[in-house]
């Protein structure tokens, strides 16, 4: 392989013109020069076109395109960007996140030093306004396998954390288009069920900054809109069927967490269809025991009859809602630079 391989940085964008400028500026500051950026805009109504075209004219490594087919959404934009790219290595970058100046150099050096992997995962810091003030890591590895943690919605890395070989993206099949939420969870679950060879480099200096918006404190109603509930159900079904059979008890228990999240979310949103279909699916594939299924059925009845807020049902409701939840490490680890 070329000692200076081409890295394709794929960026979906929607109405983030001013932040897109910061993201592209972080690319221009890279110590590693052999890269291309493919920005695919999702019909923005702000100044994204102006910003994208300005940077494309400023540096011919930056390419700005408009989404050319349906469905709308970041997954389609990411897939289009991949189809337009030429790089040996792929990084997915959100249009509001930032690369440290050494990011691409660090990642290429690691990939060339350890070439027998399908993807490499690098540390990420979370910031609000100033990346230089960032102190919290996205997450850290622990004794639990990555597949188990993603099934439990404890994402070990975010979309921009890994660098992929081009062949691995072909094998995964890209992002699932049309999903209204959990797009990154679905993508990484698809990769992890492929038994790819990967390495998480917790020992390296964080090389990317994830921007946390105030608007991420989303209301429960917004999380549980019908399109998002249907997407969560779709991810639960598809990845349950993709897991190797017979499933180990550890995987089945982790899948139970994912299924419980979908079922409880649907019940609380009064989405009868998603709740009933998900419970039926979980029973058919022996993800829920009959006792667990009966508890969820009772919870569903209590919500539909509006009895869940009244004693003696409120305590039962609270326990079932908490059932199967696993503490997530996202944003809870302080980064400590090596001496």
C-alpha positions, 0 to 999 in steps of 0.5 A: 500500500502507498505510504501516503494513502488517500483518506476520504472524510465523509461529511453529511450536512443539514442546516449547519453552515457556520459549524460546517465552516469550522469542521472544514477548517479543522481539515485544512489544518491537518498535518497529513496532506493526502485526504479528500473531503466529500460533503453531501448536503441534505437540502439545507435552507441556511447558508450551507451551500455558500459555505460548502462552495467557498471551501470547495473553491478554496481547496480542491481536496474539498468536494461539495454535493447535494443529495441526489436521491431519496430518502432524505437523511444523514444515512443517505448522504453518508452512502452517497459520499462513500460512492463518490469517494476514492480513498483507501481509508474512510472516516465519517465526520459529522458536520459540527465535529472537529478534528485535532490537527494530528488526527489523520496523521495519527490514524494513518500511522496506526493503520500502517503499523497495524495493517491487519485490521478492518477498522481502528478506533480512536479516542474522542473528547466531548466539548460544548463551545471550546474544544481546548476545554474538553475533558470528558471522553466519549467512552472507554473500553472495559471488560465487556465486548463491544458487541454486548455494549452496543446492544445495551446502548452503551456505545463504545465509540461514536460515528467519527471514532473509527477509521475503516478500510474501504473493503470493510464499508463494502462488507457492511453495506453502508448505513441503513437509509431511512432510519430516523434515529439510532443510525450509528448504533445500527451501523456499528452493530452491523459491523460487529456482527461481521466479526471484523478484526478491529482495535480500540486505541485508548492509549492514544491522545484523543484526536477528534472532538464531538460537539454536544449541543444544548438541544440534545436534551431532547424531550421524551415525546421527540424521542418517541415520535412514530418514525423514531419508534419504527426505526428503533423497532427495525434496528431491534428486529434486523440485528436480532436476526443477524446475530450468530445462532445459537446465541450465547446467553450473554448476547441474549441478555444484551439483546434483551436490553435493546428489546426492552428499550424498544418495548418500554419506549413504545408503551410510554409513547402509546404506540400500540403497534410497535409495542405489540409487534416488538413483544411478539417478536421477542417471544417468538425468538426467545429473547423475553421469557414468558414471565418478562413478556407478561410483565410488559403486557401488564405495563402496556395495559396500565398505560393504556388504561392510565392506571400507571400513575396510581398506587399500587401500580406506580412502583410496579411501573417504575421497576419495569421501566428500569428493567434491563437498563445498563449504566452507560459510560458515555461522557462519564470518563475524564481524560487524563493525559499521560505524563 
